[in-house]
């Protein structure tokens, strides 16, 4: 290879490897699709080996391309970690946190001022991932992810286990009348996140036919599910941790005591090369102190 590839080209490859499409990489990097495509073509030419297979109008990484992208992700994370460790003194510099949308909206955004009060010189950025268990973004210093805990390449610890239970607004409950038995939920639209997995689990627990809970409205973002529930558009299968404040204030009510234990939980994940950054250490300690022992 005659020269080291440009950082922009390497970032384009790393982003493409996570998202799988040029448009998504362009969106993340704030570039045009043609600019990202150009960077990927130049990188492939400079490296001298094929990074991509062309499948119709699409491109996908070759096995060698995936391996190279993985190496680049680690290298970019090391560079980012080194910059953060050497920027300023004490608890200054930048801290980028990746957090799932529901957790960020209902919990972190309501409390983040407390961390700012203790670390006012840390410049915070909070981003949301495209996938709830994604811990691959090399620009992120600390991840709050939702998954099974199988997150290679990062140091992971359990933050909070989750129960799911039906939740709705008091206005909808008044409109429907008393919900005396689980089958009564079928008088309203059911609100789903991406798929029907959580409602199916609750149906099995409640003794309802699985096919009875697969209809309704499907949303791509948990914030949209909760917005619809708060506005009496249907019944959501709610995360009792994220929805705790709404339940306490009476904005959402729980018509039944039946709840299912989610196979997924919230995890705190940190790339090992960033674990000793003072701002990361401080945020981790603050987060663990803030986490409630129980949301019951």
Secondary structure, 3 states (H helix, E strand, C coil): CCCCCCHHHHHHHHHHHHHCCHHHHHHHHCCCHHHHHHHHHHHHHHHCCCCEEEECCEEEECHHHHHHHHHHHHHHHHHHHHHHHHCCCCCCEEEEEEECHHHHHHHHHHHHHHHHHHCCCEEEEEECCCCCCCCCCCCCCEEEEEECCCCCCEEEEEEEEEEEEEEECHHHHHHHCCCCCHHHHHHCCEEEECCCHHHHHHHHHHCCCHHHHCCCEEECCHHHHHHHHHCCCCEEEEECCCCHHHHHHCCCECCCCCCEEEEEEEEEEEEHHHCCCHHHHHHHHHHHHHCCCCCC
